[in-house]
């Protein structure tokens, strides 16, 4: 009975330490996209070793990003900057289309993947939101996917010491644009 108890305690200790190692390898983030990219990179450390990029893992990354974009929280807490507004017509109705992109921010914690993630969101803006948003201002968006991006636009950028992740371009119907307060 004592051996069984000691074996159980040892097994529990080993399983706890191995879980900590796996969970500790990825950065914890409230931003859906950053967390997903961080988890993927942690699961594939050989992806961009040296000057080479493993194309098989890049292909898997492209499929994963496309799958993530279908999830309701894809843009959850993702900081984006409005770079332009233009007029468009969708289903016979006139709308403003806002182009939002990921941006670099030196006030983010060191090691934040957000500074290395590129994404473009063309947001269909209802008139009330179109009047509120301002070019070069920063927002998080509550939105619904209108049109998914192309898988071929998703790529890893591996130049010298820089590694970045281009997640492509998407069209979302914007429900709310939440301004990000300057720090």
C-alpha positions in Angstrom: 0.0 0.0 0.0 2.9 2.4 0.8 4.5 1.6 -2.5 1.3 2.4 -4.3 1.0 5.7 -2.5 4.6 6.7 -3.2 4.2 5.7 -6.8 1.0 7.9 -7.0 2.8 10.9 -5.4 5.8 10.5 -7.7 3.6 10.2 -10.8 1.6 13.3 -9.8 4.9 15.3 -9.2 6.3 14.3 -12.6 3.0 15.2 -14.4 2.9 18.6 -12.7 6.4 19.5 -13.7 6.0 18.4 -17.3 2.8 20.5 -17.6 4.6 23.5 -16.2 7.3 23.2 -18.8 4.8 23.0 -21.7 2.6 25.8 -20.4 5.6 28.0 -19.5 7.0 27.8 -23.0 4.4 30.1 -24.5 3.7 33.7 -23.6 0.4 34.3 -21.8 -1.7 37.0 -23.4 -5.2 38.3 -23.4 -5.0 39.0 -27.1 -6.4 36.0 -29.0 -4.1 36.4 -32.0 -0.9 36.9 -29.9 -1.7 33.9 -27.8 -2.4 31.6 -30.8 0.8 32.7 -32.6 2.8 32.3 -29.4 1.4 28.8 -28.8 2.1 27.8 -32.4 5.7 29.1 -32.3 6.3 27.3 -29.0 5.0 24.0 -30.4 7.3 24.4 -33.5 10.7 25.7 -32.3 12.4 24.2 -35.4 10.1 26.3 -37.7 12.7 29.0 -38.4 16.0 27.6 -37.3 18.9 29.5 -38.7 18.4 31.0 -42.2 15.9 28.3 -43.2 12.1 28.2 -42.9 10.4 24.8 -42.7 7.8 25.1 -45.5 5.8 22.2 -44.1 5.3 24.0 -40.8 4.6 27.3 -42.7 1.8 25.4 -44.6 0.4 24.2 -41.2 0.6 27.8 -39.9 -1.4 29.0 -42.9 -4.1 26.5 -42.2 -4.2 27.3 -38.5 -4.5 31.1 -39.1 -7.3 30.5 -41.5 -9.0 28.3 -38.9 -8.4 30.9 -36.1 -10.0 33.6 -38.3 -13.3 31.7 -38.2 -13.4 31.8 -34.4 -15.5 34.4 -32.7 -12.7 35.9 -30.7 -10.2 36.3 -33.6 -9.9 40.1 -33.1 -10.4 40.0 -29.3 -8.3 42.7 -27.8 -6.1 43.0 -30.9 -4.7 46.5 -31.0 -5.1 48.0 -34.5 -4.5 51.4 -36.0 -6.9 53.0 -38.5 -4.8 53.9 -41.6 -7.5 54.9 -44.1 -11.2 55.4 -44.8 -12.9 55.0 -48.2 -16.4 54.8 -49.6 -17.7 51.5 -50.7 -21.0 49.8 -51.5 -22.0 46.5 -50.0 -25.3 44.8 -51.1 -26.5 48.1 -52.6 -25.8 50.1 -49.4 -23.2 52.8 -49.1 -20.6 52.3 -46.3 -17.2 53.5 -45.2 -14.5 50.9 -45.3 -11.8 51.4 -42.7 -8.3 49.9 -43.2 -6.9 48.8 -39.8 -3.4 47.3 -39.4 -1.3 45.9 -36.6 1.3 48.4 -35.4 4.6 48.5 -33.4 4.4 49.9 -29.9 7.5 50.4 -27.7 5.4 50.6 -24.6 4.4 46.9 -24.9 6.2 44.4 -22.7 9.5 43.2 -24.0 9.0 40.0 -26.0 5.4 40.8 -27.0 4.7 39.2 -30.3 2.3 42.0 -31.1 5.2 44.0 -32.4 6.0 41.2 -34.8 2.5 40.4 -36.1 1.2 42.0 -39.3 -2.5 41.9 -40.1 -4.8 44.0 -42.2 -8.5 44.3 -41.5 -10.8 46.1 -43.9 -13.7 47.0 -41.7 -17.2 47.7 -43.0 -18.2 50.6 -40.8 -21.8 51.6 -40.1 -22.4 55.4 -40.4 -22.3 56.0 -36.6 -19.0 54.3 -36.2 -17.5 55.9 -39.4 -18.2 59.3 -37.9 -16.5 58.4 -34.6 -13.2 56.9 -35.8 -10.2 59.0 -36.7 -7.3 58.2 -39.1 -4.1 57.1 -37.2 -6.0 56.4 -34.0 -5.8 53.0 -32.3 -8.7 50.7 -31.6 -9.7 47.2 -30.6 -12.6 46.0 -32.7 -15.8 44.0 -32.0 -16.5 42.6 -35.4 -17.9 39.7 -37.4 -16.0 38.0 -40.2 -17.4 39.1 -43.6 -14.7 37.6 -45.9 -11.8 35.4 -45.0 -8.3 36.2 -46.2 -6.2 34.1 -48.6 -4.1 31.4 -47.1 -1.2 32.3 -49.4 -1.0 35.7 -47.8 -0.2 34.2 -44.4 3.6 33.8 -44.0 6.5 34.0 -41.7 9.0 36.8 -42.3 12.5 35.6 -41.5 15.1 38.2 -42.4 18.5 38.3 -40.6 17.7 38.5 -36.9 14.1 39.6 -37.4 11.2 37.1 -37.3 7.7 38.3 -37.9 4.3 36.8 -38.8 2.1 38.2 -41.6 -1.4 36.9 -40.9 -2.9 38.3 -44.2 -5.9 40.5 -44.9 -9.5 40.1 -43.9 -12.8 41.9 -44.2 -14.9 42.3 -41.1 -18.2 43.9 -40.4 -17.4 46.3 -37.5 -19.9 46.3 -34.6 -17.9 48.5 -32.3 -14.6 50.4 -32.4 -13.1 50.7 -28.9 -10.5 53.5 -28.7 -7.2 52.6 -27.1 -6.2 55.2 -24.5 -2.6 56.5 -24.9 -0.3 55.5 -22.1 
